Amino acid sequence: MYSIAELLRKENTKDRRIRKEHVQAIKADLSEKKQQILQDICPTCGSALVNRKGKYGYFKGCSNYPKCRFVSRGA
Ligand SMILES: [Zn+2]
């Protein structure tokens, strides 16, 4: 039998591990998107990204706009 303190510790450990895996998954996802953006590929729909000039300077936008509204600023 586990004591309540042991159970709580077990739960906390499990929880922390899940959270860490979650963060890593997000990070992996982000870097994959970044790679696609660097190659001028829209990570949302796979179309080419084009340079656009907006109010606040240049940014990369999806060539599929307005169907796809992906934009990348300062990437
Ligand atoms: Zn797109």
PDB file of the backbone (N, CA, C, O) and the ligand in Angstrom, with CONECT records:
HET     ZN  A 101       1
ATOM      1  N   MET A   1       0.825  -1.218   0.000  1.00  0.00           N
ATOM      2  CA  MET A   1       0.000   0.000   0.000  1.00  0.00           C
ATOM      3  C   MET A   1       0.856   1.264   0.000  1.00  0.00           C
ATOM      4  O   MET A   1       1.867   1.330   0.700  1.00  0.00           O
ATOM      5  N   TYR A   2       0.474   2.221  -0.746  1.00  0.00           N
ATOM      6  CA  TYR A   2       1.151   3.521  -0.747  1.00  0.00           C
ATOM      7  C   TYR A   2       0.530   4.420   0.307  1.00  0.00           C
ATOM      8  O   TYR A   2      -0.677   4.376   0.546  1.00  0.00           O
ATOM      9  N   SER A   3       1.341   5.209   0.915  1.00  0.00           N
ATOM     10  CA  SER A   3       0.800   6.228   1.808  1.00  0.00           C
ATOM     11  C   SER A   3       0.308   7.380   0.941  1.00  0.00           C
ATOM     12  O   SER A   3       0.656   7.468  -0.237  1.00  0.00           O
ATOM     13  N   ILE A   4      -0.483   8.243   1.509  1.00  0.00           N
ATOM     14  CA  ILE A   4      -1.008   9.375   0.728  1.00  0.00           C
ATOM     15  C   ILE A   4       0.136  10.241   0.201  1.00  0.00           C
ATOM     16  O   ILE A   4       0.104  10.695  -0.943  1.00  0.00           O
ATOM     17  N   ALA A   5       1.133  10.463   1.034  1.00  0.00           N
ATOM     18  CA  ALA A   5       2.269  11.277   0.606  1.00  0.00           C
ATOM     19  C   ALA A   5       2.965  10.647  -0.591  1.00  0.00           C
ATOM     20  O   ALA A   5       3.363  11.348  -1.522  1.00  0.00           O
ATOM     21  N   GLU A   6       3.111   9.341  -0.569  1.00  0.00           N
ATOM     22  CA  GLU A   6       3.771   8.655  -1.684  1.00  0.00           C
ATOM     23  C   GLU A   6       2.929   8.751  -2.949  1.00  0.00           C
ATOM     24  O   GLU A   6       3.444   8.957  -4.048  1.00  0.00           O
ATOM     25  N   LEU A   7       1.632   8.599  -2.766  1.00  0.00           N
ATOM     26  CA  LEU A   7       0.740   8.697  -3.925  1.00  0.00           C
ATOM     27  C   LEU A   7       0.817  10.087  -4.555  1.00  0.00           C
ATOM     28  O   LEU A   7       0.868  10.234  -5.776  1.00  0.00           O
ATOM     29  N   LEU A   8       0.824  11.084  -3.703  1.00  0.00           N
ATOM     30  CA  LEU A   8       0.889  12.459  -4.203  1.00  0.00           C
ATOM     31  C   LEU A   8       2.193  12.685  -4.953  1.00  0.00           C
ATOM     32  O   LEU A   8       2.219  13.317  -6.009  1.00  0.00           O
ATOM     33  N   ARG A   9       3.266  12.163  -4.392  1.00  0.00           N
ATOM     34  CA  ARG A   9       4.564  12.340  -5.041  1.00  0.00           C
ATOM     35  C   ARG A   9       4.554  11.638  -6.393  1.00  0.00           C
ATOM     36  O   ARG A   9       5.051  12.169  -7.386  1.00  0.00           O
ATOM     37  N   LYS A  10       3.988  10.453  -6.415  1.00  0.00           N
ATOM     38  CA  LYS A  10       3.898   9.704  -7.672  1.00  0.00           C
ATOM     39  C   LYS A  10       3.119  10.500  -8.720  1.00  0.00           C
ATOM     40  O   LYS A  10       3.527  10.602  -9.877  1.00  0.00           O
ATOM     41  N   GLU A  11       2.015  11.046  -8.296  1.00  0.00           N
ATOM     42  CA  GLU A  11       1.178  11.820  -9.213  1.00  0.00           C
ATOM     43  C   GLU A  11       1.930  13.042  -9.750  1.00  0.00           C
ATOM     44  O   GLU A  11       1.875  13.362 -10.937  1.00  0.00           O
ATOM     45  N   ASN A  12       2.617  13.697  -8.850  1.00  0.00           N
ATOM     46  CA  ASN A  12       3.368  14.888  -9.256  1.00  0.00           C
ATOM     47  C   ASN A  12       4.442  14.556 -10.276  1.00  0.00           C
ATOM     48  O   ASN A  12       4.644  15.281 -11.249  1.00  0.00           O
ATOM     49  N   THR A  13       5.117  13.460 -10.038  1.00  0.00           N
ATOM     50  CA  THR A  13       6.189  13.061 -10.948  1.00  0.00           C
ATOM     51  C   THR A  13       5.607  12.766 -12.331  1.00  0.00           C
ATOM     52  O   THR A  13       6.153  13.186 -13.352  1.00  0.00           O
ATOM     53  N   LYS A  14       4.505  12.047 -12.342  1.00  0.00           N
ATOM     54  CA  LYS A  14       3.868  11.697 -13.604  1.00  0.00           C
ATOM     55  C   LYS A  14       3.451  12.983 -14.331  1.00  0.00           C
ATOM     56  O   LYS A  14       3.670  13.148 -15.531  1.00  0.00           O
ATOM     57  N   ASP A  15       2.860  13.857 -13.574  1.00  0.00           N
ATOM     58  CA  ASP A  15       2.363  15.099 -14.133  1.00  0.00           C
ATOM     59  C   ASP A  15       3.481  15.917 -14.762  1.00  0.00           C
ATOM     60  O   ASP A  15       3.343  16.439 -15.869  1.00  0.00           O
ATOM     61  N   ARG A  16       4.582  16.020 -14.042  1.00  0.00           N
ATOM     62  CA  ARG A  16       5.718  16.794 -14.541  1.00  0.00           C
ATOM     63  C   ARG A  16       6.254  16.193 -15.818  1.00  0.00           C
ATOM     64  O   ARG A  16       6.610  16.908 -16.754  1.00  0.00           O
ATOM     65  N   ARG A  17       6.310  14.861 -15.853  1.00  0.00           N
ATOM     66  CA  ARG A  17       6.876  14.213 -17.028  1.00  0.00           C
ATOM     67  C   ARG A  17       5.987  14.493 -18.231  1.00  0.00           C
ATOM     68  O   ARG A  17       6.488  14.797 -19.313  1.00  0.00           O
ATOM     69  N   ILE A  18       4.703  14.395 -18.059  1.00  0.00           N
ATOM     70  CA  ILE A  18       3.776  14.636 -19.158  1.00  0.00           C
ATOM     71  C   ILE A  18       3.926  16.074 -19.661  1.00  0.00           C
ATOM     72  O   ILE A  18       3.958  16.331 -20.864  1.00  0.00           O
ATOM     73  N   ARG A  19       4.017  16.987 -18.718  1.00  0.00           N
ATOM     74  CA  ARG A  19       4.147  18.390 -19.104  1.00  0.00           C
ATOM     75  C   ARG A  19       5.426  18.603 -19.918  1.00  0.00           C
ATOM     76  O   ARG A  19       5.429  19.344 -20.901  1.00  0.00           O
ATOM     77  N   LYS A  20       6.500  17.953 -19.504  1.00  0.00           N
ATOM     78  CA  LYS A  20       7.775  18.105 -20.195  1.00  0.00           C
ATOM     79  C   LYS A  20       7.669  17.561 -21.618  1.00  0.00           C
ATOM     80  O   LYS A  20       8.149  18.175 -22.571  1.00  0.00           O
ATOM     81  N   GLU A  21       7.032  16.404 -21.741  1.00  0.00           N
ATOM     82  CA  GLU A  21       6.871  15.821 -23.072  1.00  0.00           C
ATOM     83  C   GLU A  21       6.038  16.731 -23.952  1.00  0.00           C
ATOM     84  O   GLU A  21       6.286  16.867 -25.150  1.00  0.00           O
ATOM     85  N   HIS A  22       5.059  17.342 -23.342  1.00  0.00           N
ATOM     86  CA  HIS A  22       4.184  18.252 -24.070  1.00  0.00           C
ATOM     87  C   HIS A  22       4.977  19.439 -24.598  1.00  0.00           C
ATOM     88  O   HIS A  22       4.829  19.837 -25.754  1.00  0.00           O
ATOM     89  N   VAL A  23       5.830  20.006 -23.726  1.00  0.00           N
ATOM     90  CA  VAL A  23       6.647  21.148 -24.127  1.00  0.00           C
ATOM     91  C   VAL A  23       7.578  20.752 -25.253  1.00  0.00           C
ATOM     92  O   VAL A  23       7.767  21.511 -26.204  1.00  0.00           O
ATOM     93  N   GLN A  24       8.165  19.561 -25.151  1.00  0.00           N
ATOM     94  CA  GLN A  24       9.077  19.121 -26.201  1.00  0.00           C
ATOM     95  C   GLN A  24       8.349  18.937 -27.516  1.00  0.00           C
ATOM     96  O   GLN A  24       8.891  19.236 -28.580  1.00  0.00           O
ATOM     97  N   ALA A  25       7.130  18.447 -27.445  1.00  0.00           N
ATOM     98  CA  ALA A  25       6.348  18.259 -28.665  1.00  0.00           C
ATOM     99  C   ALA A  25       6.087  19.612 -29.317  1.00  0.00           C
ATOM    100  O   ALA A  25       6.169  19.743 -30.539  1.00  0.00           O
ATOM    101  N   ILE A  26       5.775  20.604 -28.512  1.00  0.00           N
ATOM    102  CA  ILE A  26       5.528  21.944 -29.047  1.00  0.00           C
ATOM    103  C   ILE A  26       6.801  22.498 -29.678  1.00  0.00           C
ATOM    104  O   ILE A  26       6.768  23.078 -30.763  1.00  0.00           O
ATOM    105  N   LYS A  27       7.921  22.310 -28.985  1.00  0.00           N
ATOM    106  CA  LYS A  27       9.192  22.805 -29.515  1.00  0.00           C
ATOM    107  C   LYS A  27       9.538  22.144 -30.836  1.00  0.00           C
ATOM    108  O   LYS A  27       9.983  22.810 -31.771  1.00  0.00           O
ATOM    109  N   ALA A  28       9.334  20.829 -30.916  1.00  0.00           N
ATOM    110  CA  ALA A  28       9.646  20.101 -32.138  1.00  0.00           C
ATOM    111  C   ALA A  28       8.760  20.617 -33.261  1.00  0.00           C
ATOM    112  O   ALA A  28       9.213  20.789 -34.392  1.00  0.00           O
ATOM    113  N   ASP A  29       7.505  20.860 -32.944  1.00  0.00           N
ATOM    114  CA  ASP A  29       6.566  21.359 -33.920  1.00  0.00           C
ATOM    115  C   ASP A  29       7.001  22.735 -34.414  1.00  0.00           C
ATOM    116  O   ASP A  29       6.952  23.022 -35.611  1.00  0.00           O
ATOM    117  N   LEU A  30       7.425  23.576 -33.484  1.00  0.00           N
ATOM    118  CA  LEU A  30       7.857  24.924 -33.836  1.00  0.00           C
ATOM    119  C   LEU A  30       9.054  24.893 -34.760  1.00  0.00           C
ATOM    120  O   LEU A  30       9.077  25.611 -35.760  1.00  0.00           O
ATOM    121  N   SER A  31      10.055  24.076 -34.449  1.00  0.00           N
ATOM    122  CA  SER A  31      11.263  24.088 -35.265  1.00  0.00           C
ATOM    123  C   SER A  31      10.970  23.526 -36.650  1.00  0.00           C
ATOM    124  O   SER A  31      11.592  23.927 -37.634  1.00  0.00           O
ATOM    125  N   GLU A  32      10.020  22.597 -36.723  1.00  0.00           N
ATOM    126  CA  GLU A  32       9.648  22.065 -38.026  1.00  0.00           C
ATOM    127  C   GLU A  32       9.001  23.163 -38.873  1.00  0.00           C
ATOM    128  O   GLU A  32       9.287  23.303 -40.063  1.00  0.00           O
ATOM    129  N   LYS A  33       8.134  23.928 -38.237  1.00  0.00           N
ATOM    130  CA  LYS A  33       7.507  25.048 -38.942  1.00  0.00           C
ATOM    131  C   LYS A  33       8.551  26.054 -39.393  1.00  0.00           C
ATOM    132  O   LYS A  33       8.491  26.570 -40.509  1.00  0.00           O
ATOM    133  N   LYS A  34       9.512  26.328 -38.515  1.00  0.00           N
ATOM    134  CA  LYS A  34      10.564  27.283 -38.820  1.00  0.00           C
ATOM    135  C   LYS A  34      11.340  26.827 -40.052  1.00  0.00           C
ATOM    136  O   LYS A  34      11.655  27.627 -40.933  1.00  0.00           O
ATOM    137  N   GLN A  35      11.645  25.527 -40.099  1.00  0.00           N
ATOM    138  CA  GLN A  35      12.379  24.989 -41.243  1.00  0.00           C
ATOM    139  C   GLN A  35      11.597  25.220 -42.526  1.00  0.00           C
ATOM    140  O   GLN A  35      12.165  25.601 -43.550  1.00  0.00           O
ATOM    141  N   GLN A  36      10.294  24.988 -42.466  1.00  0.00           N
ATOM    142  CA  GLN A  36       9.465  25.169 -43.658  1.00  0.00           C
ATOM    143  C   GLN A  36       9.436  26.635 -44.065  1.00  0.00           C
ATOM    144  O   GLN A  36       9.494  26.962 -45.251  1.00  0.00           O
ATOM    145  N   ILE A  37       9.345  27.513 -43.072  1.00  0.00           N
ATOM    146  CA  ILE A  37       9.318  28.937 -43.370  1.00  0.00           C
ATOM    147  C   ILE A  37      10.630  29.364 -44.020  1.00  0.00           C
ATOM    148  O   ILE A  37      10.645  30.156 -44.962  1.00  0.00           O
ATOM    149  N   LEU A  38      11.746  28.818 -43.492  1.00  0.00           N
ATOM    150  CA  LEU A  38      13.057  29.148 -44.057  1.00  0.00           C
ATOM    151  C   LEU A  38      13.144  28.701 -45.518  1.00  0.00           C
ATOM    152  O   LEU A  38      13.845  29.310 -46.326  1.00  0.00           O
ATOM    153  N   GLN A  39      12.426  27.637 -45.838  1.00  0.00           N
ATOM    154  CA  GLN A  39      12.434  27.150 -47.223  1.00  0.00           C
ATOM    155  C   GLN A  39      11.297  27.766 -48.031  1.00  0.00           C
ATOM    156  O   GLN A  39      10.992  27.309 -49.133  1.00  0.00           O
ATOM    157  N   ASP A  40      10.676  28.795 -47.484  1.00  0.00           N
ATOM    158  CA  ASP A  40       9.574  29.494 -48.139  1.00  0.00           C
ATOM    159  C   ASP A  40       8.406  28.574 -48.444  1.00  0.00           C
ATOM    160  O   ASP A  40       7.784  28.654 -49.503  1.00  0.00           O
ATOM    161  N   ILE A  41       8.127  27.704 -47.494  1.00  0.00           N
ATOM    162  CA  ILE A  41       6.959  26.826 -47.642  1.00  0.00           C
ATOM    163  C   ILE A  41       5.997  27.141 -46.510  1.00  0.00           C
ATOM    164  O   ILE A  41       6.395  27.210 -45.347  1.00  0.00           O
ATOM    165  N   CYS A  42       4.749  27.328 -46.848  1.00  0.00           N
ATOM    166  CA  CYS A  42       3.760  27.607 -45.817  1.00  0.00           C
ATOM    167  C   CYS A  42       3.551  26.365 -44.957  1.00  0.00           C
ATOM    168  O   CYS A  42       3.176  25.316 -45.481  1.00  0.00           O
ATOM    169  N   PRO A  43       3.784  26.459 -43.654  1.00  0.00           N
ATOM    170  CA  PRO A  43       3.598  25.296 -42.791  1.00  0.00           C
ATOM    171  C   PRO A  43       2.138  24.914 -42.596  1.00  0.00           C
ATOM    172  O   PRO A  43       1.835  23.825 -42.108  1.00  0.00           O
ATOM    173  N   THR A  44       1.249  25.796 -42.969  1.00  0.00           N
ATOM    174  CA  THR A  44      -0.169  25.518 -42.788  1.00  0.00           C
ATOM    175  C   THR A  44      -0.750  24.753 -43.972  1.00  0.00           C
ATOM    176  O   THR A  44      -1.470  23.772 -43.782  1.00  0.00           O
ATOM    177  N   CYS A  45      -0.443  25.194 -45.194  1.00  0.00           N
ATOM    178  CA  CYS A  45      -1.075  24.566 -46.348  1.00  0.00           C
ATOM    179  C   CYS A  45      -0.078  24.029 -47.369  1.00  0.00           C
ATOM    180  O   CYS A  45      -0.481  23.351 -48.314  1.00  0.00           O
ATOM    181  N   GLY A  46       1.218  24.316 -47.204  1.00  0.00           N
ATOM    182  CA  GLY A  46       2.231  23.756 -48.095  1.00  0.00           C
ATOM    183  C   GLY A  46       2.466  24.579 -49.354  1.00  0.00           C
ATOM    184  O   GLY A  46       3.273  24.188 -50.197  1.00  0.00           O
ATOM    185  N   SER A  47       1.774  25.718 -49.502  1.00  0.00           N
ATOM    186  CA  SER A  47       2.003  26.577 -50.651  1.00  0.00           C
ATOM    187  C   SER A  47       3.281  27.379 -50.455  1.00  0.00           C
ATOM    188  O   SER A  47       3.871  27.367 -49.375  1.00  0.00           O
ATOM    189  N   ALA A  48       3.704  28.076 -51.502  1.00  0.00           N
ATOM    190  CA  ALA A  48       4.906  28.883 -51.396  1.00  0.00           C
ATOM    191  C   ALA A  48       4.625  30.143 -50.580  1.00  0.00           C
ATOM    192  O   ALA A  48       3.520  30.686 -50.596  1.00  0.00           O
ATOM    193  N   LEU A  49       5.648  30.587 -49.873  1.00  0.00           N
ATOM    194  CA  LEU A  49       5.530  31.860 -49.161  1.00  0.00           C
ATOM    195  C   LEU A  49       6.101  32.952 -50.050  1.00  0.00           C
ATOM    196  O   LEU A  49       7.084  32.734 -50.758  1.00  0.00           O
ATOM    197  N   VAL A  50       5.497  34.104 -50.016  1.00  0.00           N
ATOM    198  CA  VAL A  50       5.979  35.226 -50.810  1.00  0.00           C
ATOM    199  C   VAL A  50       6.258  36.406 -49.882  1.00  0.00           C
ATOM    200  O   VAL A  50       5.619  36.555 -48.840  1.00  0.00           O
ATOM    201  N   ASN A  51       7.212  37.233 -50.268  1.00  0.00           N
ATOM    202  CA  ASN A  51       7.516  38.413 -49.467  1.00  0.00           C
ATOM    203  C   ASN A  51       6.474  39.484 -49.737  1.00  0.00           C
ATOM    204  O   ASN A  51       6.169  39.799 -50.887  1.00  0.00           O
ATOM    205  N   ARG A  52       5.951  40.021 -48.691  1.00  0.00           N
ATOM    206  CA  ARG A  52       4.970  41.087 -48.821  1.00  0.00           C
ATOM    207  C   ARG A  52       5.427  42.267 -47.991  1.00  0.00           C
ATOM    208  O   ARG A  52       6.200  42.126 -47.043  1.00  0.00           O
ATOM    209  N   LYS A  53       4.933  43.430 -48.368  1.00  0.00           N
ATOM    210  CA  LYS A  53       5.258  44.600 -47.581  1.00  0.00           C
ATOM    211  C   LYS A  53       3.984  45.095 -46.933  1.00  0.00           C
ATOM    212  O   LYS A  53       2.990  45.361 -47.609  1.00  0.00           O
ATOM    213  N   GLY A  54       4.021  45.215 -45.645  1.00  0.00           N
ATOM    214  CA  GLY A  54       2.847  45.679 -44.925  1.00  0.00           C
ATOM    215  C   GLY A  54       3.128  46.983 -44.222  1.00  0.00           C
ATOM    216  O   GLY A  54       4.168  47.617 -44.404  1.00  0.00           O
ATOM    217  N   LYS A  55       2.168  47.354 -43.421  1.00  0.00           N
ATOM    218  CA  LYS A  55       2.261  48.591 -42.641  1.00  0.00           C
ATOM    219  C   LYS A  55       3.522  48.644 -41.794  1.00  0.00           C
ATOM    220  O   LYS A  55       4.134  49.696 -41.610  1.00  0.00           O
ATOM    221  N   TYR A  56       3.888  47.481 -41.287  1.00  0.00           N
ATOM    222  CA  TYR A  56       4.999  47.449 -40.323  1.00  0.00           C
ATOM    223  C   TYR A  56       6.260  46.840 -40.915  1.00  0.00           C
ATOM    224  O   TYR A  56       7.128  46.356 -40.188  1.00  0.00           O
ATOM    225  N   GLY A  57       6.356  46.867 -42.254  1.00  0.00           N
ATOM    226  CA  GLY A  57       7.564  46.353 -42.885  1.00  0.00           C
ATOM    227  C   GLY A  57       7.293  45.058 -43.639  1.00  0.00           C
ATOM    228  O   GLY A  57       6.148  44.677 -43.883  1.00  0.00           O
ATOM    229  N   TYR A  58       8.392  44.395 -43.999  1.00  0.00           N
ATOM    230  CA  TYR A  58       8.270  43.195 -44.805  1.00  0.00           C
ATOM    231  C   TYR A  58       7.920  41.984 -43.955  1.00  0.00           C
ATOM    232  O   TYR A  58       8.326  41.870 -42.799  1.00  0.00           O
ATOM    233  N   PHE A  59       7.175  41.109 -44.544  1.00  0.00           N
ATOM    234  CA  PHE A  59       6.890  39.831 -43.895  1.00  0.00           C
ATOM    235  C   PHE A  59       6.637  38.798 -44.980  1.00  0.00           C
ATOM    236  O   PHE A  59       6.376  39.129 -46.137  1.00  0.00           O
ATOM    237  N   LYS A  60       6.720  37.555 -44.580  1.00  0.00           N
ATOM    238  CA  LYS A  60       6.424  36.477 -45.514  1.00  0.00           C
ATOM    239  C   LYS A  60       4.978  36.064 -45.332  1.00  0.00           C
ATOM    240  O   LYS A  60       4.516  35.828 -44.216  1.00  0.00           O
ATOM    241  N   GLY A  61       4.284  35.982 -46.433  1.00  0.00           N
ATOM    242  CA  GLY A  61       2.894  35.568 -46.358  1.00  0.00           C
ATOM    243  C   GLY A  61       2.647  34.411 -47.314  1.00  0.00           C
ATOM    244  O   GLY A  61       3.400  34.213 -48.267  1.00  0.00           O
ATOM    245  N   CYS A  62       1.623  33.673 -47.064  1.00  0.00           N
ATOM    246  CA  CYS A  62       1.289  32.532 -47.911  1.00  0.00           C
ATOM    247  C   CYS A  62       0.758  33.030 -49.259  1.00  0.00           C
ATOM    248  O   CYS A  62      -0.032  33.971 -49.323  1.00  0.00           O
ATOM    249  N   SER A  63       1.214  32.372 -50.339  1.00  0.00           N
ATOM    250  CA  SER A  63       0.762  32.770 -51.674  1.00  0.00           C
ATOM    251  C   SER A  63      -0.682  32.337 -51.905  1.00  0.00           C
ATOM    252  O   SER A  63      -1.306  32.716 -52.896  1.00  0.00           O
ATOM    253  N   ASN A  64      -1.190  31.554 -50.995  1.00  0.00           N
ATOM    254  CA  ASN A  64      -2.559  31.065 -51.082  1.00  0.00           C
ATOM    255  C   ASN A  64      -3.541  32.043 -50.429  1.00  0.00           C
ATOM    256  O   ASN A  64      -4.741  31.776 -50.354  1.00  0.00           O
ATOM    257  N   TYR A  65      -3.017  33.173 -49.960  1.00  0.00           N
ATOM    258  CA  TYR A  65      -3.869  34.189 -49.344  1.00  0.00           C
ATOM    259  C   TYR A  65      -4.921  34.655 -50.332  1.00  0.00           C
ATOM    260  O   TYR A  65      -4.560  34.789 -51.501  1.00  0.00           O
ATOM    261  N   PRO A  66      -6.168  34.915 -50.007  1.00  0.00           N
ATOM    262  CA  PRO A  66      -6.714  34.922 -48.633  1.00  0.00           C
ATOM    263  C   PRO A  66      -7.255  33.573 -48.155  1.00  0.00           C
ATOM    264  O   PRO A  66      -7.800  33.473 -47.056  1.00  0.00           O
ATOM    265  N   LYS A  67      -7.101  32.526 -48.993  1.00  0.00           N
ATOM    266  CA  LYS A  67      -7.569  31.201 -48.572  1.00  0.00           C
ATOM    267  C   LYS A  67      -6.825  30.765 -47.314  1.00  0.00           C
ATOM    268  O   LYS A  67      -7.412  30.213 -46.384  1.00  0.00           O
ATOM    269  N   CYS A  68      -5.529  31.024 -47.309  1.00  0.00           N
ATOM    270  CA  CYS A  68      -4.709  30.693 -46.151  1.00  0.00           C
ATOM    271  C   CYS A  68      -4.091  31.998 -45.655  1.00  0.00           C
ATOM    272  O   CYS A  68      -3.458  32.726 -46.419  1.00  0.00           O
ATOM    273  N   ARG A  69      -4.277  32.276 -44.406  1.00  0.00           N
ATOM    274  CA  ARG A  69      -3.845  33.565 -43.872  1.00  0.00           C
ATOM    275  C   ARG A  69      -2.545  33.460 -43.079  1.00  0.00           C
ATOM    276  O   ARG A  69      -2.282  34.262 -42.182  1.00  0.00           O
ATOM    277  N   PHE A  70      -1.738  32.460 -43.423  1.00  0.00           N
ATOM    278  CA  PHE A  70      -0.487  32.329 -42.673  1.00  0.00           C
ATOM    279  C   PHE A  70       0.470  33.463 -43.011  1.00  0.00           C
ATOM    280  O   PHE A  70       0.698  33.767 -44.182  1.00  0.00           O
ATOM    281  N   VAL A  71       1.022  34.079 -41.989  1.00  0.00           N
ATOM    282  CA  VAL A  71       2.075  35.077 -42.181  1.00  0.00           C
ATOM    283  C   VAL A  71       3.177  34.798 -41.171  1.00  0.00           C
ATOM    284  O   VAL A  71       2.925  34.298 -40.074  1.00  0.00           O
ATOM    285  N   SER A  72       4.394  35.126 -41.556  1.00  0.00           N
ATOM    286  CA  SER A  72       5.524  34.943 -40.670  1.00  0.00           C
ATOM    287  C   SER A  72       6.246  36.277 -40.542  1.00  0.00           C
ATOM    288  O   SER A  72       6.727  36.829 -41.531  1.00  0.00           O
ATOM    289  N   ARG A  73       6.318  36.779 -39.346  1.00  0.00           N
ATOM    290  CA  ARG A  73       6.986  38.068 -39.130  1.00  0.00           C
ATOM    291  C   ARG A  73       8.317  37.853 -38.434  1.00  0.00           C
ATOM    292  O   ARG A  73       8.412  37.155 -37.425  1.00  0.00           O
ATOM    293  N   GLY A  74       9.332  38.469 -38.998  1.00  0.00           N
ATOM    294  CA  GLY A  74      10.643  38.445 -38.360  1.00  0.00           C
ATOM    295  C   GLY A  74      11.247  37.047 -38.238  1.00  0.00           C
ATOM    296  O   GLY A  74      12.027  36.787 -37.322  1.00  0.00           O
ATOM    297  N   ALA A  75      10.898  36.166 -39.136  1.00  0.00           N
ATOM    298  CA  ALA A  75      11.464  34.819 -39.060  1.00  0.00           C
ATOM    299  C   ALA A  75      12.701  34.714 -39.953  1.00  0.00           C
ATOM    300  O   ALA A  75      13.323  33.654 -40.026  1.00  0.00           O
TER     301      ALA A  75
HETATM  302 ZN    ZN A 101      -0.663  28.709 -46.538  1.00  0.00          ZN2+
END
